Amino acid sequence: MNAQSQQTREVEIERVVAAAHDALTDEMVSRLATTAGDAMDLMDQVTRAGLARAIPPLAQMVANGDVERLSQLARVYSSAQDSLTDEMVGRLSQAVGDGLALIDQVNRAGLDRAIPALAEMVHNGDLNRLVKLARVYGSAEDALTDEMVGRLTETVGNGLSLLDRASRGGAEKIVQMLETLHDSGALERVAMLLPQLAERLATVHGILQSIDAAAEASRSATPSSGGFGGLWQLMRDPEAQDTLRFLLTVGKQLRKEWGPKGSP
């Protein structure tokens, strides 16, 4: 029974092969041979490249759905590529080129060493203060008119000219003198005496006015006759006696202050 079934299957296979052989044309045989050759070539390339080791990861990716995600990502990339125009591609290429050039300049200039300092400024809030200061400067620059800029420039120029003239005129010597007075304590004494001197300026002014008035009266008075009689007449004048007493009192005070030590 088994032998008869085996014989029947062989006959059916022979009939199928014969029918396929009769149905095949020369063109179909040529295409089939080309396909088989390409398949064998592909298998040979896969074997040489060692892609057999990639089959387990690919199977894992299929099981995890990563292949589907890669397919979707490829579709997104293809859609983006289709939506990009030549102008957009040009601008994107220019932006990438400028970015790479900037990174190269930063690397050459050694600005990577400034990153810790900038991070510290950000942490301390100094960078925010610098931004606010820049805004204030920008607002001031916008508010300045040409006339204000001219006046400011003239003021700065006059100030620099004044400093230059002071430097040429011996301002350094004056500073040295002030330093010497400060070291010796004389400057402090002068500072203490200045209020008293300011109070006595009115007295000094009155004395000078009195001297001027006396000089004017002496020029306009008649000359003295001289002799003992004139002196006697002068001594008998009460005003002359009061004036002489005042001058003697002033002389005593001056002698007491600036006279020789131990004098009566």
C-alpha positions in Angstrom: 0.0 0.0 0.0 2.8 2.4 0.9 4.7 1.5 -2.3 1.7 2.2 -4.3 1.1 5.7 -2.6 4.8 6.5 -3.2 4.6 5.6 -6.8 1.4 7.7 -7.2 3.1 10.8 -5.7 6.1 10.3 -8.0 3.8 10.2 -11.0 2.0 13.3 -9.9 5.3 15.2 -9.4 6.5 14.1 -12.8 3.2 15.3 -14.3 3.6 18.7 -12.5 7.2 19.1 -13.7 6.2 18.1 -17.2 3.3 20.7 -17.1 5.7 23.4 -15.8 8.3 22.5 -18.4 5.6 22.7 -21.1 4.3 26.1 -19.7 7.8 27.7 -19.5 8.9 29.8 -22.4 12.4 30.8 -23.2 11.9 34.3 -21.8 10.5 33.0 -18.5 13.4 30.5 -18.2 15.9 33.4 -18.9 14.2 35.6 -16.2 14.1 32.7 -13.7 17.8 32.0 -14.3 18.7 35.7 -13.9 16.6 35.9 -10.7 18.3 32.7 -9.4 21.7 34.1 -10.2 21.0 37.4 -8.5 19.7 35.5 -5.5 22.9 33.5 -5.3 25.0 36.6 -5.7 23.1 38.3 -2.9 23.5 35.3 -0.7 27.3 35.3 -1.4 27.6 39.0 -0.5 25.6 38.5 2.7 27.9 35.6 3.6 31.1 37.6 2.9 29.9 40.7 4.8 29.0 38.7 7.8 25.4 39.9 7.8 24.3 36.6 9.3 25.3 38.1 12.7 22.7 40.9 12.2 19.8 38.5 11.9 19.3 38.1 15.7 19.3 41.9 16.4 17.0 42.4 13.5 14.6 39.8 14.9 14.8 41.5 18.3 14.1 44.9 16.6 11.1 43.3 14.8 9.8 41.9 18.1 10.2 45.2 19.9 8.7 47.3 17.2 11.9 49.2 16.5 11.8 48.4 12.8 8.3 50.0 12.6 9.6 53.1 14.4 12.6 53.3 12.0 10.1 53.0 9.1 8.1 55.9 10.5 11.2 58.0 11.1 12.2 57.3 7.5 8.8 58.5 6.4 9.1 61.6 8.5 12.6 62.3 7.0 11.2 61.6 3.5 8.3 64.1 4.1 10.7 66.7 5.4 13.0 66.2 2.4 10.0 66.6 0.0 8.8 69.8 1.8 12.2 71.4 1.7 12.8 73.8 -1.2 16.1 74.7 -2.7 16.1 78.1 -0.8 15.4 76.4 2.5 18.2 73.9 1.9 20.5 76.7 1.0 19.6 78.7 4.2 20.0 75.5 6.3 23.4 74.8 4.8 24.5 78.3 5.4 23.3 78.2 9.0 25.1 74.9 9.6 28.2 76.3 8.0 28.1 79.5 10.1 27.5 77.4 13.2 30.6 75.3 12.5 32.7 78.4 11.8 31.5 79.9 15.1 32.5 76.7 17.0 35.9 76.8 15.2 36.5 80.4 16.2 35.4 79.7 19.8 37.8 76.8 19.9 40.7 78.7 18.5 40.1 81.7 20.7 40.1 79.5 23.8 36.7 80.8 24.9 36.0 77.4 26.5 38.0 78.7 29.5 35.4 81.4 29.9 32.6 79.0 30.4 33.2 78.4 34.2 33.4 82.2 34.7 30.1 82.7 32.8 28.5 79.9 34.8 29.6 81.6 38.0 28.3 85.0 36.7 24.9 83.3 35.9 24.9 81.7 39.4 25.7 85.0 41.1 23.3 87.1 39.0 26.2 89.2 37.7 25.3 88.4 34.1 21.7 89.7 34.7 23.2 92.9 36.1 25.4 93.3 33.1 22.4 92.9 30.8 20.5 95.5 32.8 23.5 97.9 32.7 23.6 97.4 28.9 19.9 98.3 28.7 20.5 101.4 30.8 23.4 102.4 28.5 21.3 101.7 25.4 18.5 103.8 26.8 20.9 106.7 27.7 22.4 106.4 24.2 18.9 106.6 22.6 18.0 109.6 24.8 21.1 111.6 24.0 20.6 114.2 21.3 23.4 115.6 19.1 23.5 118.8 21.1 23.8 116.8 24.4 26.6 114.7 22.9 28.4 117.8 21.8 28.2 119.4 25.2 29.3 116.3 26.9 32.2 115.9 24.6 33.2 119.6 25.1 33.0 119.1 28.9 35.2 116.0 28.8 37.7 117.8 26.6 37.8 120.8 28.9 38.3 118.5 31.9 41.2 116.7 30.2 42.7 120.0 29.3 42.4 121.3 32.8 44.1 118.1 34.1 46.9 118.5 31.6 47.4 122.1 32.6 47.4 121.2 36.3 49.9 118.5 35.6 52.2 120.8 33.7 51.7 123.6 36.3 53.2 121.6 39.2 50.1 120.0 40.6 52.3 117.1 41.7 54.4 119.4 43.9 51.2 120.7 45.5 50.1 117.2 46.2 53.5 116.4 47.7 53.3 119.6 49.8 49.9 118.5 51.1 51.3 115.0 51.9 54.2 116.6 53.8 51.7 118.9 55.8 49.6 115.8 56.5 52.5 113.8 57.7 53.8 116.6 60.0 50.3 117.3 61.4 50.3 120.9 60.1 47.4 120.2 57.8 45.3 119.1 60.7 46.2 122.2 62.7 45.3 124.4 59.7 42.0 122.7 59.4 41.3 123.3 63.1 42.3 127.0 62.8 40.3 127.7 59.7 37.0 128.3 61.6 38.7 130.7 64.0 40.4 132.5 61.1 37.0 132.8 59.3 35.6 134.4 62.4 38.5 136.9 62.7 38.3 137.9 59.0 35.8 140.6 59.9 38.2 142.0 62.5 41.1 142.0 60.0 38.8 143.7 57.5 37.9 146.4 60.0 41.6 147.0 60.9 42.5 147.4 57.2 39.6 149.8 56.7 40.8 151.8 59.7 44.3 152.0 58.4 43.0 153.1 55.0 40.9 155.8 56.7 43.8 157.0 58.9 46.0 157.2 55.8 43.4 159.2 53.9 42.9 161.6 56.9 46.7 162.0 57.4 47.1 163.0 53.7 44.3 165.5 53.9 45.4 167.0 57.4 47.5 170.2 57.7 51.2 169.6 58.5 52.2 169.8 62.2 54.0 172.9 63.4 56.5 170.8 65.3 58.3 171.8 68.5 57.6 171.1 72.2 54.4 173.3 72.1 52.8 171.1 69.4 53.8 168.0 71.3 52.3 169.5 74.5 49.1 170.4 72.8 48.9 166.8 71.4 49.4 165.3 74.8 46.7 167.5 76.2 44.2 166.0 73.7 42.1 163.3 75.4 41.5 161.4 72.1 45.3 161.4 71.5 45.8 160.0 75.0 43.2 157.3 74.5 44.8 156.4 71.1 48.2 156.2 72.6 46.9 154.0 75.5 45.3 151.7 73.0 48.5 151.4 71.0 50.5 150.7 74.2 48.0 148.0 75.2 48.3 146.4 71.7 52.1 146.5 72.0 52.0 144.9 75.4 49.8 142.0 74.1 52.1 141.5 71.1 55.1 141.5 73.4 53.4 139.0 75.6 52.6 136.7 72.7 55.8 137.0 70.6 58.3 138.8 72.8 61.3 137.1 74.5 60.5 134.5 77.0 60.7 135.7 80.6 60.1 139.3 79.8 57.8 141.2 82.2 
